[in-house]
Amino acid sequence: MDWARFAQQMASMARDLLAQDSVDATMERITASATELVEGCDAAGILVLHGTEVESLAPTDPFVTESDELQQRMGEGPCFDAARSSQGDRVFRIADLTTEHQRWPAYAPRAHQLGVGSMMGFLLFTDDEDLGALNFYSRKPGAFTPDSETAGWLLASHAAVAFSAARTHAQMEQAVTTRHAIGEAMGILMGSHRLSEEEAFSVLRRYSQANNIKLREVARRVCEQGALS
């Protein structure tokens, strides 16, 4: 492994991740970088768990999504375990999936049929939160070496920071947009019904609660239609 060259590639990737303009673009760059920079990696994806529901993000190959969906159906699997593990191992490396029938008896043989030979995964985390798992796939057994694991860990560390920053930025943008929309909707109601700011906001909030609709969606409707329908 040429670590000097790898360090240069990682520095370039880190700058590239920060330059992405959305969470989706950031994740796609992360998984693309996995296949470009980690020896033995044929495909990659990010798995996020919502309770027992699996969400596959930025898969570079259809069989990544198929593997994630299989783990959800079976309720077991290495990526599934990594994504839901807030303690213990944050890394896994499986040299040959055909030897893992005892650990994941339902998942391993079916994943092998999908074409998965070996796997590696890292929990994406910061000091504040766990974000999911970045998973690496090879169609060949024994594709990932200790150097691959080190490279994957370094990539995942950068990826977690970039993923968290992109998501925080997106949340802030949404909050600003929502505030603007609510303010505009309040202005419409104040003008059409001669309400005070407090009364206009109360109307929006009551409608939101009574109809189980998010406040930002209520505001959007008022802005588009000029009134509450």
TORMARVO-515605 format. One record per atom (N, C-alpha, C): residue in three letters; x, y, z negated. Coordinates in nm, 2 decimals, padded with zeros to 4 digits. Layout:
BEGIN
 residu      x      y      z
    ALA      X      Y      Z
...
This chain:
BEGIN
 residu      x      y      z
    MET  00.08 -00.12  00.00
    MET  00.00  00.00  00.00
    MET  00.09  00.12  00.00
    ASP  00.07  00.21  00.10
    ASP  00.14  00.34  00.10
    ASP  00.07  00.44  00.02
    TRP  00.11  00.45 -00.11
    TRP  00.04  00.53 -00.20
    TRP  00.05  00.68 -00.18
    ALA  00.17  00.72 -00.12
    ALA  00.19  00.86 -00.09
    ALA  00.09  00.90  00.02
    ARG  00.07  00.82  00.12
    ARG -00.02  00.85  00.23
    ARG -00.17  00.85  00.18
    PHE -00.19  00.75  00.09
    PHE -00.33  00.74  00.03
    PHE -00.36  00.86 -00.05
    ALA -00.26  00.92 -00.13
    ALA -00.28  01.04 -00.21
    ALA -00.32  01.16 -00.12
    GLN -00.25  01.17  00.00
    GLN -00.29  01.27  00.09
    GLN -00.43  01.26  00.14
    GLN -00.47  01.13  00.18
    GLN -00.60  01.11  00.23
    GLN -00.71  01.14  00.12
    MET -00.68  01.10 -00.01
    MET -00.77  01.13 -00.11
    MET -00.79  01.28 -00.13
    ALA -00.68  01.36 -00.13
    ALA -00.69  01.50 -00.14
    ALA -00.77  01.56 -00.03
    SER -00.75  01.51  00.09
    SER -00.83  01.56  00.20
    SER -00.98  01.52  00.19
    MET -01.01  01.40  00.14
    MET -01.14  01.36  00.11
    MET -01.21  01.44  00.01
    ALA -01.14  01.47 -00.10
    ALA -01.19  01.55 -00.21
    ALA -01.24  01.69 -00.16
    ARG -01.15  01.75 -00.08
    ARG -01.19  01.88 -00.02
    ARG -01.31  01.87  00.07
    ASP -01.32  01.76  00.15
    ASP -01.43  01.73  00.24
    ASP -01.56  01.71  00.17
    LEU -01.55  01.64  00.05
    LEU -01.67  01.62 -00.03
    LEU -01.73  01.75 -00.08
    LEU -01.65  01.84 -00.12
    LEU -01.69  01.96 -00.18
    LEU -01.75  02.05 -00.07
    ALA -01.71  02.03  00.06
    ALA -01.76  02.11  00.17
    ALA -01.90  02.07  00.22
    GLN -01.95  01.95  00.18
    GLN -02.08  01.90  00.23
    GLN -02.19  01.99  00.18
    ASP -02.29  02.00  00.26
    ASP -02.40  02.10  00.23
    ASP -02.52  02.04  00.16
    SER -02.52  01.91  00.13
    SER -02.64  01.85  00.07
    SER -02.59  01.72 -00.01
    VAL -02.68  01.67 -00.10
    VAL -02.65  01.55 -00.17
    VAL -02.64  01.43 -00.07
    ASP -02.73  01.43  00.02
    ASP -02.73  01.31  00.12
    ASP -02.59  01.32  00.20
    ALA -02.55  01.43  00.24
    ALA -02.43  01.44  00.32
    ALA -02.31  01.40  00.23
    THR -02.31  01.44  00.11
    THR -02.20  01.40  00.02
    THR -02.20  01.25  00.00
    MET -02.31  01.19 -00.02
    MET -02.31  01.04 -00.04
    MET -02.26  00.97  00.09
    GLU -02.31  01.02  00.20
    GLU -02.27  00.96  00.33
    GLU -02.12  00.97  00.35
    ARG -02.06  01.08  00.31
    ARG -01.92  01.10  00.32
    ARG -01.84  01.01  00.22
    ILE -01.90  00.99  00.10
    ILE -01.84  00.90  00.01
    ILE -01.83  00.75  00.06
    THR -01.94  00.70  00.11
    THR -01.94  00.56  00.16
    THR -01.86  00.55  00.29
    ALA -01.86  00.65  00.37
    ALA -01.78  00.64  00.49
    ALA -01.63  00.64  00.45
    SER -01.59  00.72  00.35
    SER -01.46  00.72  00.30
    SER -01.41  00.59  00.25
    ALA -01.51  00.52  00.19
    ALA -01.48  00.38  00.13
    ALA -01.43  00.29  00.24
    THR -01.50  00.29  00.35
    THR -01.46  00.20  00.46
    THR -01.34  00.25  00.53
    GLU -01.31  00.38  00.52
    GLU -01.19  00.43  00.59
    GLU -01.06  00.41  00.51
    LEU -01.08  00.42  00.37
    LEU -00.96  00.43  00.29
    LEU -00.93  00.31  00.21
    VAL -01.02  00.22  00.18
    VAL -01.00  00.11  00.10
    VAL -00.98 -00.02  00.18
    GLU -00.86 -00.08  00.16
    GLU -00.83 -00.19  00.24
    GLU -00.92 -00.31  00.22
    GLY -00.97 -00.37  00.33
    GLY -01.06 -00.48  00.32
    GLY -01.21 -00.45  00.32
    CYS -01.24 -00.32  00.31
    CYS -01.38 -00.28  00.30
    CYS -01.44 -00.27  00.44
    ASP -01.54 -00.35  00.46
    ASP -01.62 -00.35  00.59
    ASP -01.74 -00.26  00.58
    ALA -01.80 -00.25  00.46
    ALA -01.92 -00.17  00.44
    ALA -01.93 -00.12  00.30
    ALA -02.00 -00.02  00.28
    ALA -02.02  00.04  00.14
    ALA -02.15  00.10  00.12
    GLY -02.19  00.12  00.00
    GLY -02.32  00.18 -00.03
    GLY -02.32  00.22 -00.18
    ILE -02.42  00.31 -00.21
    ILE -02.44  00.35 -00.35
    ILE -02.57  00.29 -00.40
    LEU -02.58  00.22 -00.51
    LEU -02.70  00.16 -00.56
    LEU -02.74  00.24 -00.69
    VAL -02.86  00.28 -00.69
    VAL -02.91  00.35 -00.81
    VAL -03.04  00.28 -00.86
    LEU -03.04  00.26 -00.99
    LEU -03.15  00.19 -01.05
    LEU -03.25  00.29 -01.11
    HIS -03.38  00.26 -01.09
    HIS -03.49  00.34 -01.15
    HIS -03.57  00.23 -01.23
    GLY -03.53  00.21 -01.35
    GLY -03.59  00.10 -01.42
    GLY -03.54 -00.03 -01.36
    THR -03.63 -00.11 -01.30
    THR -03.59 -00.23 -01.23
    THR -03.60 -00.21 -01.08
    GLU -03.63 -00.09 -01.04
    GLU -03.64 -00.06 -00.89
    GLU -03.50 -00.02 -00.84
    VAL -03.46 -00.07 -00.73
    VAL -03.33 -00.04 -00.67
    VAL -03.35  00.06 -00.56
    GLU -03.26  00.16 -00.55
    GLU -03.26  00.25 -00.44
    GLU -03.12  00.24 -00.38
    SER -03.12  00.22 -00.25
    SER -02.99  00.21 -00.17
    SER -02.97  00.34 -00.10
    LEU -02.85  00.40 -00.13
    LEU -02.82  00.53 -00.08
    LEU -02.70  00.53  00.01
    ALA -02.70  00.59  00.12
    ALA -02.59  00.60  00.22
    ALA -02.53  00.47  00.26
    PRO -02.60  00.37  00.28
    PRO -02.54  00.24  00.32
    PRO -02.47  00.26  00.46
    THR -02.36  00.20  00.48
    THR -02.29  00.21  00.61
    THR -02.32  00.09  00.70
    ASP -02.40 -00.01  00.65
    ASP -02.43 -00.12  00.73
    ASP -02.57 -00.18  00.68
    PRO -02.65 -00.23  00.76
    PRO -02.78 -00.28  00.71
    PRO -02.77 -00.38  00.61
    PHE -02.67 -00.47  00.61
    PHE -02.66 -00.58  00.52
    PHE -02.63 -00.53  00.37
    VAL -02.59 -00.40  00.36
    VAL -02.57 -00.34  00.22
    VAL -02.71 -00.32  00.16
    THR -02.81 -00.27  00.24
    THR -02.94 -00.25  00.19
    THR -03.01 -00.39  00.16
    GLU -02.98 -00.48  00.25
    GLU -03.04 -00.62  00.23
    GLU -02.99 -00.68  00.11
    SER -02.86 -00.66  00.08
    SER -02.80 -00.71 -00.05
    SER -02.86 -00.65 -00.17
    ASP -02.88 -00.51 -00.16
    ASP -02.94 -00.44 -00.28
    ASP -03.09 -00.49 -00.30
    GLU -03.16 -00.50 -00.19
    GLU -03.30 -00.55 -00.20
    GLU -03.31 -00.69 -00.25
    LEU -03.21 -00.77 -00.21
    LEU -03.20 -00.91 -00.26
    LEU -03.18 -00.91 -00.41
    GLN -03.09 -00.83 -00.46
    GLN -03.07 -00.82 -00.61
    GLN -03.19 -00.78 -00.68
    GLN -03.27 -00.69 -00.62
    GLN -03.39 -00.64 -00.69
    GLN -03.49 -00.76 -00.70
    ARG -03.50 -00.83 -00.59
    ARG -03.60 -00.94 -00.59
    ARG -03.56 -01.05 -00.68
    MET -03.43 -01.08 -00.69
    MET -03.38 -01.19 -00.78
    MET -03.36 -01.14 -00.92
    GLY -03.35 -01.01 -00.94
    GLY -03.33 -00.96 -01.08
    GLY -03.19 -00.99 -01.13
    GLU -03.10 -01.00 -01.04
    GLU -02.96 -01.03 -01.08
    GLU -02.86 -01.00 -00.97
    GLY -02.74 -00.99 -01.00
    GLY -02.63 -00.96 -00.90
    GLY -02.53 -00.86 -00.96
    PRO -02.41 -00.86 -00.90
    PRO -02.30 -00.77 -00.95
    PRO -02.33 -00.63 -00.94
    CYS -02.38 -00.58 -00.83
    CYS -02.41 -00.43 -00.82
    CYS -02.52 -00.39 -00.92
    PHE -02.62 -00.48 -00.93
    PHE -02.74 -00.46 -01.02
    PHE -02.68 -00.45 -01.16
    ASP -02.59 -00.54 -01.20
    ASP -02.53 -00.53 -01.33
    ASP -02.45 -00.41 -01.36
    ALA -02.37 -00.37 -01.26
    ALA -02.28 -00.25 -01.27
    ALA -02.37 -00.13 -01.29
    ALA -02.47 -00.11 -01.21
    ALA -02.55  00.01 -01.21
    ALA -02.63  00.03 -01.34
    ARG -02.67 -00.08 -01.40
    ARG -02.75 -00.07 -01.53
    ARG -02.66 -00.08 -01.65
    SER -02.53 -00.10 -01.64
    SER -02.44 -00.12 -01.75
    SER -02.39  00.02 -01.80
    SER -02.45  00.06 -01.91
    SER -02.40  00.19 -01.97
    SER -02.28  00.16 -02.07
    GLN -02.25  00.03 -02.09
    GLN -02.14  00.00 -02.18
    GLN -02.07 -00.12 -02.11
    GLY -01.95 -00.15 -02.16
    GLY -01.88 -00.27 -02.10
    GLY -01.81 -00.24 -01.97
    ASP -01.81 -00.34 -01.88
    ASP -01.74 -00.33 -01.76
    ASP -01.80 -00.22 -01.67
    ARG -01.71 -00.13 -01.62
    ARG -01.75 -00.03 -01.52
    ARG -01.70 -00.07 -01.38
    VAL -01.63 -00.18 -01.37
    VAL -01.57 -00.23 -01.25
    VAL -01.59 -00.38 -01.23
    PHE -01.62 -00.42 -01.11
    PHE -01.61 -00.56 -01.08
    PHE -01.55 -00.59 -00.95
    ARG -01.48 -00.71 -00.94
    ARG -01.42 -00.75 -00.81
    ARG -01.44 -00.90 -00.80
    ILE -01.51 -00.94 -00.70
    ILE -01.54 -01.08 -00.67
    ILE -01.47 -01.13 -00.55
    ALA -01.37 -01.21 -00.57
    ALA -01.29 -01.26 -00.46
    ALA -01.36 -01.34 -00.36
    ASP -01.45 -01.43 -00.41
    ASP -01.52 -01.52 -00.32
    ASP -01.66 -01.54 -00.37
    LEU -01.76 -01.50 -00.30
    LEU -01.90 -01.50 -00.35
    LEU -01.95 -01.65 -00.36
    THR -01.89 -01.74 -00.29
    THR -01.94 -01.88 -00.29
    THR -01.90 -01.94 -00.43
    THR -01.81 -01.88 -00.51
    THR -01.78 -01.94 -00.64
    THR -01.86 -01.88 -00.75
    GLU -01.96 -01.79 -00.72
    GLU -02.03 -01.72 -00.82
    GLU -02.17 -01.77 -00.84
    HIS -02.20 -01.90 -00.80
    HIS -02.33 -01.95 -00.81
    HIS -02.38 -01.97 -00.95
    GLN -02.28 -01.99 -01.04
    GLN -02.32 -02.01 -01.18
    GLN -02.36 -01.88 -01.25
    ARG -02.29 -01.77 -01.21
    ARG -02.32 -01.64 -01.27
    ARG -02.44 -01.58 -01.22
    TRP -02.46 -01.59 -01.08
    TRP -02.58 -01.53 -01.02
    TRP -02.64 -01.64 -00.93
    PRO -02.70 -01.74 -00.99
    PRO -02.75 -01.86 -00.91
    PRO -02.85 -01.83 -00.80
    ALA -02.93 -01.72 -00.82
    ALA -03.03 -01.69 -00.72
    ALA -02.97 -01.60 -00.61
    TYR -02.89 -01.50 -00.65
    TYR -02.84 -01.40 -00.56
    TYR -02.72 -01.45 -00.47
    ALA -02.62 -01.52 -00.54
    ALA -02.49 -01.55 -00.47
    ALA -02.51 -01.63 -00.34
    PRO -02.58 -01.74 -00.34
    PRO -02.60 -01.81 -00.21
    PRO -02.67 -01.74 -00.10
    ARG -02.77 -01.66 -00.14
    ARG -02.84 -01.58 -00.04
    ARG -02.76 -01.47  00.01
    ALA -02.68 -01.41 -00.07
    ALA -02.59 -01.30 -00.03
    ALA -02.49 -01.35  00.07
    HIS -02.44 -01.47  00.04
    HIS -02.34 -01.53  00.13
    HIS -02.41 -01.56  00.27
    GLN -02.53 -01.59  00.27
    GLN -02.60 -01.61  00.40
    GLN -02.62 -01.48  00.47
    LEU -02.62 -01.37  00.40
    LEU -02.63 -01.24  00.46
    LEU -02.50 -01.20  00.53
    GLY -02.39 -01.27  00.49
    GLY -02.26 -01.24  00.55
    GLY -02.16 -01.18  00.45
    VAL -02.20 -01.17  00.32
    VAL -02.11 -01.11  00.22
    VAL -02.01 -01.22  00.18
    GLY -01.88 -01.18  00.20
    GLY -01.77 -01.28  00.16
    GLY -01.72 -01.24  00.02
    SER -01.68 -01.11  00.00
    SER -01.63 -01.07 -00.12
    SER -01.68 -00.93 -00.15
    MET -01.68 -00.89 -00.28
    MET -01.74 -00.76 -00.32
    MET -01.66 -00.69 -00.42
    MET -01.68 -00.56 -00.44
    MET -01.61 -00.49 -00.54
    MET -01.70 -00.37 -00.57
    GLY -01.71 -00.33 -00.70
    GLY -01.80 -00.22 -00.73
    GLY -01.75 -00.14 -00.85
    PHE -01.79 -00.01 -00.86
    PHE -01.75  00.08 -00.96
    PHE -01.87  00.16 -01.01
    LEU -01.89  00.17 -01.14
    LEU -01.99  00.26 -01.19
    LEU -01.95  00.40 -01.17
    LEU -02.04  00.48 -01.11
    LEU -02.02  00.62 -01.09
    LEU -02.06  00.69 -01.21
    PHE -01.97  00.76 -01.28
    PHE -02.01  00.82 -01.41
    PHE -01.92  00.95 -01.43
    THR -01.98  01.04 -01.51
    THR -01.91  01.15 -01.56
    THR -01.92  01.15 -01.71
    ASP -01.87  01.25 -01.78
    ASP -01.88  01.25 -01.93
    ASP -02.03  01.26 -01.97
    ASP -02.11  01.32 -01.88
    ASP -02.25  01.35 -01.91
    ASP -02.35  01.24 -01.87
    GLU -02.32  01.17 -01.76
    GLU -02.43  01.08 -01.70
    GLU -02.37  00.97 -01.62
    ASP -02.45  00.86 -01.61
    ASP -02.42  00.75 -01.52
    ASP -02.51  00.78 -01.39
    LEU -02.44  00.77 -01.28
    LEU -02.51  00.81 -01.15
    LEU -02.55  00.69 -01.06
    GLY -02.50  00.57 -01.09
    GLY -02.52  00.46 -01.01
    GLY -02.40  00.38 -00.99
    ALA -02.39  00.30 -00.89
    ALA -02.27  00.22 -00.86
    ALA -02.23  00.23 -00.72
    LEU -02.10  00.25 -00.69
    LEU -02.04  00.26 -00.56
    LEU -01.99  00.12 -00.53
    ASN -02.04  00.05 -00.43
    ASN -02.01 -00.09 -00.40
    ASN -01.95 -00.10 -00.26
    PHE -01.85 -00.19 -00.26
    PHE -01.77 -00.22 -00.14
    PHE -01.79 -00.37 -00.10
    TYR -01.81 -00.39  00.03
    TYR -01.84 -00.52  00.08
    TYR -01.74 -00.56  00.18
    SER -01.70 -00.69  00.19
    SER -01.62 -00.75  00.30
    SER -01.69 -00.87  00.34
    ARG -01.69 -00.90  00.47
    ARG -01.74 -01.02  00.53
    ARG -01.65 -01.14  00.50
    LYS -01.53 -01.11  00.46
    LYS -01.43 -01.22  00.44
    LYS -01.41 -01.24  00.29
    PRO -01.39 -01.37  00.24
    PRO -01.35 -01.40  00.11
    PRO -01.21 -01.35  00.08
    GLY -01.18 -01.30 -00.04
    GLY -01.05 -01.27 -00.07
    GLY -01.00 -01.14 -00.01
    ALA -01.09 -01.05  00.04
    ALA -01.05 -00.93  00.11
    ALA -00.99 -00.82  00.02
    PHE -01.03 -00.82 -00.11
    PHE -01.00 -00.71 -00.20
    PHE -00.88 -00.76 -00.29
    THR -00.78 -00.68 -00.29
    THR -00.66 -00.70 -00.37
    THR -00.66 -00.61 -00.49
    PRO -00.56 -00.63 -00.59
    PRO -00.55 -00.53 -00.69
    PRO -00.53 -00.39 -00.64
    ASP -00.45 -00.38 -00.53
    ASP -00.44 -00.24 -00.47
    ASP -00.57 -00.19 -00.42
    SER -00.65 -00.27 -00.37
    SER -00.79 -00.23 -00.32
    SER -00.87 -00.18 -00.44
    GLU -00.86 -00.25 -00.55
    GLU -00.93 -00.21 -00.67
    GLU -00.88 -00.08 -00.73
    THR -00.75 -00.06 -00.73
    THR -00.70  00.07 -00.77
    THR -00.75  00.19 -00.68
    ALA -00.74  00.16 -00.55
    ALA -00.78  00.26 -00.45
    ALA -00.93  00.29 -00.47
    GLY -01.01  00.18 -00.49
    GLY -01.15  00.20 -00.50
    GLY -01.19  00.28 -00.63
    TRP -01.11  00.25 -00.74
    TRP -01.14  00.32 -00.86
    TRP -01.11  00.47 -00.85
    LEU -01.00  00.50 -00.78
    LEU -00.96  00.64 -00.75
    LEU -01.07  00.71 -00.67
    LEU -01.11  00.65 -00.56
    LEU -01.22  00.70 -00.48
    LEU -01.35  00.72 -00.56
    ALA -01.38  00.63 -00.64
    ALA -01.51  00.63 -00.72
    ALA -01.50  00.75 -00.82
    SER -01.38  00.77 -00.87
    SER -01.37  00.88 -00.97
    SER -01.39  01.02 -00.91
    HIS -01.34  01.04 -00.79
    HIS -01.36  01.16 -00.71
    HIS -01.51  01.17 -00.67
    ALA -01.56  01.05 -00.63
    ALA -01.70  01.05 -00.58
    ALA -01.80  01.09 -00.69
    ALA -01.78  01.04 -00.81
    ALA -01.87  01.07 -00.92
    ALA -01.88  01.22 -00.94
    VAL -01.76  01.28 -00.94
    VAL -01.76  01.43 -00.97
    VAL -01.83  01.50 -00.86
    ALA -01.80  01.46 -00.73
    ALA -01.86  01.53 -00.62
    ALA -02.01  01.50 -00.61
    PHE -02.06  01.38 -00.64
    PHE -02.20  01.35 -00.64
    PHE -02.27  01.43 -00.75
    SER -02.21  01.43 -00.87
    SER -02.28  01.51 -00.98
    SER -02.29  01.65 -00.94
    ALA -02.18  01.71 -00.89
    ALA -02.18  01.85 -00.85
    ALA -02.28  01.88 -00.74
    ALA -02.29  01.80 -00.64
    ALA -02.39  01.82 -00.53
    ALA -02.53  01.81 -00.59
    ARG -02.55  01.72 -00.68
    ARG -02.69  01.70 -00.73
    ARG -02.73  01.82 -00.82
    THR -02.63  01.87 -00.90
    THR -02.66  01.99 -00.98
    THR -02.68  02.11 -00.90
    HIS -02.61  02.13 -00.79
    HIS -02.63  02.24 -00.70
    HIS -02.77  02.23 -00.63
    ALA -02.81  02.11 -00.59
    ALA -02.94  02.10 -00.53
    ALA -03.05  02.13 -00.63
    GLN -03.03  02.08 -00.75
    GLN -03.13  02.11 -00.86
    GLN -03.14  02.26 -00.88
    MET -03.03  02.33 -00.88
    MET -03.03  02.47 -00.91
    MET -03.10  02.55 -00.79
    GLU -03.07  02.50 -00.67
    GLU -03.14  02.56 -00.55
    GLU -03.29  02.54 -00.55
    GLN -03.33  02.42 -00.59
    GLN -03.47  02.39 -00.60
    GLN -03.54  02.47 -00.71
    ALA -03.47  02.49 -00.82
    ALA -03.52  02.57 -00.93
    ALA -03.55  02.72 -00.88
    VAL -03.45  02.77 -00.81
    VAL -03.46  02.91 -00.76
    VAL -03.58  02.92 -00.66
    THR -03.58  02.82 -00.57
    THR -03.69  02.82 -00.47
    THR -03.83  02.81 -00.54
    THR -03.84  02.72 -00.64
    THR -03.96  02.70 -00.71
    THR -04.00  02.83 -00.79
    ARG -03.91  02.90 -00.85
    ARG -03.94  03.02 -00.92
    ARG -03.99  03.13 -00.82
    HIS -03.93  03.14 -00.71
    HIS -03.97  03.23 -00.61
    HIS -04.11  03.20 -00.56
    ALA -04.14  03.08 -00.53
    ALA -04.27  03.04 -00.49
    ALA -04.38  03.07 -00.59
    ILE -04.35  03.04 -00.72
    ILE -04.44  03.06 -00.82
    ILE -04.47  03.21 -00.84
    GLY -04.36  03.29 -00.83
    GLY -04.38  03.44 -00.83
    GLY -04.47  03.49 -00.72
    GLU -04.45  03.44 -00.60
    GLU -04.52  03.48 -00.48
    GLU -04.67  03.44 -00.50
    ALA -04.69  03.32 -00.55
    ALA -04.83  03.27 -00.57
    ALA -04.90  03.35 -00.68
    MET -04.83  03.39 -00.78
    MET -04.89  03.47 -00.89
    MET -04.93  03.61 -00.83
    GLY -04.84  03.66 -00.74
    GLY -04.87  03.79 -00.68
    GLY -05.00  03.78 -00.60
    ILE -05.02  03.67 -00.52
    ILE -05.14  03.66 -00.44
    ILE -05.26  03.65 -00.53
    LEU -05.26  03.57 -00.64
    LEU -05.37  03.56 -00.73
    LEU -05.40  03.69 -00.80
    MET -05.29  03.76 -00.84
    MET -05.31  03.89 -00.91
    MET -05.38  03.99 -00.81
    GLY -05.34  03.99 -00.68
    GLY -05.40  04.09 -00.59
    GLY -05.54  04.05 -00.55
    SER -05.57  03.92 -00.54
    SER -05.70  03.88 -00.49
    SER -05.81  03.87 -00.60
    HIS -05.76  03.85 -00.73
    HIS -05.86  03.83 -00.84
    HIS -05.84  03.93 -00.95
    ARG -05.75  04.03 -00.92
    ARG -05.72  04.13 -01.02
    ARG -05.69  04.08 -01.16
    LEU -05.59  03.99 -01.16
    LEU -05.54  03.92 -01.28
    LEU -05.41  03.98 -01.32
    SER -05.38  03.97 -01.45
    SER -05.25  04.00 -01.50
    SER -05.15  03.89 -01.47
    GLU -05.02  03.92 -01.49
    GLU -04.92  03.81 -01.46
    GLU -04.95  03.69 -01.55
    GLU -04.98  03.71 -01.67
    GLU -05.00  03.60 -01.76
    GLU -05.13  03.52 -01.72
    GLU -05.23  03.59 -01.68
    GLU -05.35  03.52 -01.64
    GLU -05.33  03.45 -01.51
    ALA -05.25  03.50 -01.41
    ALA -05.23  03.44 -01.29
    ALA -05.15  03.31 -01.31
    PHE -05.05  03.32 -01.40
    PHE -04.97  03.20 -01.43
    PHE -05.05  03.09 -01.50
    SER -05.14  03.14 -01.58
    SER -05.23  03.04 -01.65
    SER -05.32  02.97 -01.56
    VAL -05.37  03.04 -01.45
    VAL -05.45  02.98 -01.35
    VAL -05.37  02.87 -01.28
    LEU -05.25  02.90 -01.24
    LEU -05.17  02.80 -01.17
    LEU -05.14  02.68 -01.26
    ARG -05.11  02.70 -01.38
    ARG -05.07  02.60 -01.48
    ARG -05.19  02.51 -01.50
    ARG -05.31  02.57 -01.52
    ARG -05.43  02.49 -01.55
    ARG -05.47  02.40 -01.43
    TYR -05.45  02.46 -01.31
    TYR -05.48  02.38 -01.19
    TYR -05.39  02.26 -01.17
    SER -05.26  02.29 -01.20
    SER -05.16  02.19 -01.20
    SER -05.19  02.07 -01.29
    GLN -05.23  02.10 -01.41
    GLN -05.26  02.00 -01.52
    GLN -05.39  01.93 -01.48
    ALA -05.49  02.00 -01.44
    ALA -05.62  01.94 -01.41
    ALA -05.61  01.84 -01.29
    ASN -05.53  01.87 -01.20
    ASN -05.52  01.79 -01.08
    ASN -05.40  01.70 -01.07
    ASN -05.32  01.71 -01.18
    ASN -05.20  01.63 -01.18
    ASN -05.11  01.65 -01.06
    ILE -05.09  01.78 -01.03
    ILE -05.00  01.82 -00.92
    ILE -04.89  01.91 -00.98
    LYS -04.77  01.89 -00.93
    LYS -04.66  01.97 -00.98
    LYS -04.68  02.12 -00.96
    LEU -04.64  02.20 -01.05
    LEU -04.66  02.34 -01.04
    LEU -04.60  02.40 -00.91
    ARG -04.49  02.35 -00.87
    ARG -04.43  02.41 -00.74
    ARG -04.51  02.37 -00.62
    GLU -04.58  02.26 -00.62
    GLU -04.67  02.22 -00.51
    GLU -04.80  02.31 -00.51
    VAL -04.85  02.34 -00.63
    VAL -04.96  02.43 -00.64
    VAL -04.93  02.57 -00.59
    ALA -04.81  02.62 -00.63
    ALA -04.76  02.75 -00.58
    ALA -04.75  02.75 -00.43
    ARG -04.69  02.64 -00.37
    ARG -04.68  02.63 -00.23
    ARG -04.81  02.64 -00.16
    ARG -04.91  02.57 -00.21
    ARG -05.05  02.57 -00.15
    ARG -05.10  02.72 -00.15
    VAL -05.09  02.78 -00.26
    VAL -05.14  02.92 -00.27
    VAL -05.07  03.01 -00.17
    CYS -04.94  02.99 -00.16
    CYS -04.86  03.08 -00.06
    CYS -04.90  03.05  00.08
    GLU -04.93  02.92  00.11
    GLU -04.97  02.89  00.25
    GLU -05.12  02.92  00.28
    GLN -05.21  02.90  00.18
    GLN -05.35  02.92  00.21
    GLN -05.41  03.05  00.16
    GLY -05.33  03.12  00.07
    GLY -05.38  03.24  00.02
    GLY -05.47  03.23 -00.10
    ALA -05.50  03.11 -00.14
    ALA -05.59  03.08 -00.25
    ALA -05.58  02.94 -00.30
    LEU -05.64  02.91 -00.41
    LEU -05.64  02.77 -00.46
    LEU -05.76  02.70 -00.40
    SER -05.74  02.59 -00.33
    SER -05.86  02.52 -00.27
    SER -05.91  02.42 -00.36
